[in-house]
Amino acid sequence: MGHPVLRAKALPVPLDDIRSPRIQQLIDDMFETMREYSGIGLAAPQVHESLRLFVAGIRPDEADETDGDPDERMPLMVLINPQITPAGDMVEQGWEGCLSIPDVRGLVPRATDIRVDAYDRTGKRITINAHGLPARVIQHETDHLDGVLFFDRMRSLKTLAFMDEYQRYWTKDEEE
């Protein structure tokens, strides 16, 4: 947090550039960085690239931790030039953190169901209907492409917490 690219609207990736070695290497490097820092998503502006591109997901061996909850499954994905449309009026508050703001969490309202139109890493046009955790992650990462950080979406900063306090005071509410 603090780098100007994080607060600027990212530039679209030209369709002719998607399959270029530069963009393909950026995607591979972003997946590696996301895994190294135990993230579930990473947008190009977070690695100081002003491009409308993000990677997200949980590797299959890590997905076992979701106890089979379909709302928590997050397949690996690359979304380029995404456009989100809410699919309904349902909004839920959920805890979010961010690799750009380490060790901080907050309650953020997000649409529970969305439709995303984007390009994949091969340049193919795709449409994804997402619910639950995948919908939340996609919205969070797309916000990065517009210069928005998760606490900009919070209804109140009262739940903004460092990770130690989040685990001490807030996770017990989720377990009950």
URTAWO-V937758 format. One record per residue. N is the residue number from 1. RES is the residue in three letters. PHI is phi in degrees with one decimal (999 if undefined). PSI is psi in whole degrees, -180 to 180 (none if undefined). OMEGA is omega in whole degrees, -180 to 180 (* if undefined). Layout:
n->{N | N}
res->{RES | RES}
phi->{PHI | PHI}
psi->{PSI | PSI}
omega->{OMEGA | OMEGA}
This chain:
n->{1 | 2 | 3 | 4 | 5 | 6 | 7 | 8 | 9 | 10 | 11 | 12 | 13 | 14 | 15 | 16 | 17 | 18 | 19 | 20 | 21 | 22 | 23 | 24 | 25 | 26 | 27 | 28 | 29 | 30 | 31 | 32 | 33 | 34 | 35 | 36 | 37 | 38 | 39 | 40 | 41 | 42 | 43 | 44 | 45 | 46 | 47 | 48 | 49 | 50 | 51 | 52 | 53 | 54 | 55 | 56 | 57 | 58 | 59 | 60 | 61 | 62 | 63 | 64 | 65 | 66 | 67 | 68 | 69 | 70 | 71 | 72 | 73 | 74 | 75 | 76 | 77 | 78 | 79 | 80 | 81 | 82 | 83 | 84 | 85 | 86 | 87 | 88 | 89 | 90 | 91 | 92 | 93 | 94 | 95 | 96 | 97 | 98 | 99 | 100 | 101 | 102 | 103 | 104 | 105 | 106 | 107 | 108 | 109 | 110 | 111 | 112 | 113 | 114 | 115 | 116 | 117 | 118 | 119 | 120 | 121 | 122 | 123 | 124 | 125 | 126 | 127 | 128 | 129 | 130 | 131 | 132 | 133 | 134 | 135 | 136 | 137 | 138 | 139 | 140 | 141 | 142 | 143 | 144 | 145 | 146 | 147 | 148 | 149 | 150 | 151 | 152 | 153 | 154 | 155 | 156 | 157 | 158 | 159 | 160 | 161 | 162 | 163 | 164 | 165 | 166 | 167 | 168 | 169 | 170 | 171 | 172 | 173 | 174 | 175 | 176}
res->{MET | GLY | HIS | PRO | VAL | LEU | ARG | ALA | LYS | ALA | LEU | PRO | VAL | PRO | LEU | ASP | ASP | ILE | ARG | SER | PRO | ARG | ILE | GLN | GLN | LEU | ILE | ASP | ASP | MET | PHE | GLU | THR | MET | ARG | GLU | TYR | SER | GLY | ILE | GLY | LEU | ALA | ALA | PRO | GLN | VAL | HIS | GLU | SER | LEU | ARG | LEU | PHE | VAL | ALA | GLY | ILE | ARG | PRO | ASP | GLU | ALA | ASP | GLU | THR | ASP | GLY | ASP | PRO | ASP | GLU | ARG | MET | PRO | LEU | MET | VAL | LEU | ILE | ASN | PRO | GLN | ILE | THR | PRO | ALA | GLY | ASP | MET | VAL | GLU | GLN | GLY | TRP | GLU | GLY | CYS | LEU | SER | ILE | PRO | ASP | VAL | ARG | GLY | LEU | VAL | PRO | ARG | ALA | THR | ASP | ILE | ARG | VAL | ASP | ALA | TYR | ASP | ARG | THR | GLY | LYS | ARG | ILE | THR | ILE | ASN | ALA | HIS | GLY | LEU | PRO | ALA | ARG | VAL | ILE | GLN | HIS | GLU | THR | ASP | HIS | LEU | ASP | GLY | VAL | LEU | PHE | PHE | ASP | ARG | MET | ARG | SER | LEU | LYS | THR | LEU | ALA | PHE | MET | ASP | GLU | TYR | GLN | ARG | TYR | TRP | THR | LYS | ASP | GLU | GLU | GLU}
phi->{999 | 119.5 | -71.2 | -57.4 | -64.1 | -69.0 | -109.3 | -110.8 | -73.4 | -74.4 | -84.4 | -62.0 | -82.9 | -60.2 | -56.5 | -68.9 | -91.5 | -55.2 | -87.8 | -67.6 | -56.0 | -62.1 | -69.8 | -62.8 | -67.9 | -59.1 | -59.9 | -60.3 | -64.7 | -67.4 | -60.7 | -62.9 | -64.8 | -58.8 | -67.0 | -58.3 | -101.6 | 56.2 | -92.4 | -111.6 | -162.3 | -154.1 | -100.3 | -52.8 | -59.3 | -70.8 | -113.1 | 66.6 | -114.0 | -82.3 | -132.6 | -83.7 | -151.6 | -147.0 | -116.6 | -160.3 | 127.9 | -122.4 | -60.9 | -52.3 | -69.3 | -81.1 | -67.2 | -58.5 | -71.4 | -84.7 | 55.5 | 77.2 | -68.7 | -61.9 | -71.8 | -101.6 | -72.9 | -134.6 | -67.1 | -63.9 | -150.8 | -123.2 | -121.3 | -117.3 | 52.5 | -70.6 | -129.8 | -103.3 | -128.4 | -61.4 | -112.3 | 121.6 | -103.9 | -70.6 | -127.5 | -127.7 | -86.9 | -149.5 | -75.1 | -133.9 | -134.6 | -155.5 | -62.8 | -81.5 | -131.6 | -58.0 | 61.5 | -129.0 | -131.8 | -162.3 | -83.5 | -126.6 | -78.8 | -143.8 | -62.2 | -78.8 | -132.0 | -139.3 | -120.9 | -123.9 | -109.1 | -159.2 | -115.9 | -90.3 | -71.2 | -95.1 | 91.3 | -80.6 | -72.4 | -131.3 | -127.9 | -124.3 | -102.2 | -124.1 | -138.2 | 65.9 | -57.2 | -56.5 | -63.0 | -63.4 | -63.4 | -60.8 | -65.7 | -60.3 | -69.0 | -65.4 | -56.1 | -57.6 | -70.9 | -107.8 | 77.4 | -108.6 | -104.2 | -57.7 | -71.1 | -66.7 | -93.0 | -64.7 | -72.1 | -149.9 | -82.8 | -62.4 | -94.1 | -64.8 | -144.2 | -69.6 | -55.2 | -58.9 | -72.4 | -57.6 | -66.9 | -73.7 | -108.4 | -107.5 | -69.7 | -65.2 | -65.7 | -72.0 | -77.1 | -81.5}
psi->{136 | -25 | 132 | -30 | -26 | -20 | 11 | 153 | 126 | 155 | 144 | 148 | 121 | 137 | -35 | -18 | -15 | -45 | 5 | 152 | -37 | -48 | -41 | -40 | -40 | -45 | -48 | -44 | -37 | -41 | -43 | -44 | -43 | -46 | -42 | -36 | 15 | 41 | 167 | -8 | 155 | 126 | 150 | -41 | -25 | -17 | 27 | 29 | 117 | 71 | 145 | 78 | 138 | 159 | 152 | 164 | 174 | 130 | 150 | -39 | -27 | -24 | -20 | -25 | -11 | 3 | 30 | 5 | 114 | -27 | -17 | -6 | 132 | 93 | 154 | 136 | 155 | 123 | 125 | 132 | 50 | 148 | 123 | 139 | 124 | 142 | 72 | 180 | -3 | 128 | 137 | 146 | 140 | 156 | 135 | 152 | -180 | 137 | -23 | -13 | 72 | 144 | 29 | 140 | 158 | 157 | 125 | 129 | 135 | 152 | 137 | -26 | 132 | 163 | 135 | 128 | 128 | -174 | 146 | -175 | -10 | -4 | 7 | 136 | 129 | 156 | 131 | 133 | 122 | 148 | 153 | -137 | -48 | -40 | -42 | -47 | -44 | -43 | -42 | -49 | -37 | -35 | -41 | -33 | -16 | 10 | 22 | 132 | 157 | -36 | -15 | -24 | -13 | 140 | -31 | 143 | 4 | -27 | 0 | 123 | 146 | 154 | -43 | -45 | -36 | -49 | -35 | -44 | -24 | -33 | -26 | -29 | -35 | -29 | -23 | none}
omega->{180 | 177 | -176 | -178 | 179 | -178 | 180 | 175 | -178 | -180 | 176 | 174 | 177 | -176 | 180 | -178 | -173 | -177 | -178 | 178 | -179 | -179 | 179 | 178 | 177 | 179 | 179 | 180 | 180 | 176 | -180 | 179 | 180 | 179 | -178 | -178 | 177 | 178 | 176 | 177 | 179 | 179 | -178 | 178 | 179 | 175 | 172 | 175 | -179 | -180 | 180 | -176 | 171 | 174 | -180 | 172 | 179 | 176 | -178 | -179 | 176 | -177 | 179 | -178 | -177 | 177 | 175 | 179 | -177 | 179 | -177 | 179 | -178 | -179 | 176 | -179 | 171 | 178 | -178 | -178 | -177 | 173 | -176 | 173 | 175 | 179 | -177 | -177 | -175 | 177 | 177 | 172 | 178 | -179 | 177 | 171 | -176 | 178 | 178 | 179 | -172 | 172 | 177 | 178 | 176 | 177 | -175 | 175 | 178 | 172 | -179 | -178 | -180 | 171 | -180 | 172 | -175 | 172 | 175 | -174 | 176 | -178 | 179 | 177 | -179 | 173 | 179 | 169 | -175 | -179 | 174 | -177 | 179 | 178 | 180 | -178 | -180 | 179 | 179 | -178 | 177 | 174 | 178 | -179 | 178 | 179 | -177 | 176 | -171 | -178 | 173 | -178 | -177 | 177 | 180 | 178 | -180 | 180 | 178 | -173 | 169 | -175 | 180 | -179 | 176 | -180 | -179 | -170 | -172 | -177 | 179 | 176 | -180 | -178 | -176 | *}
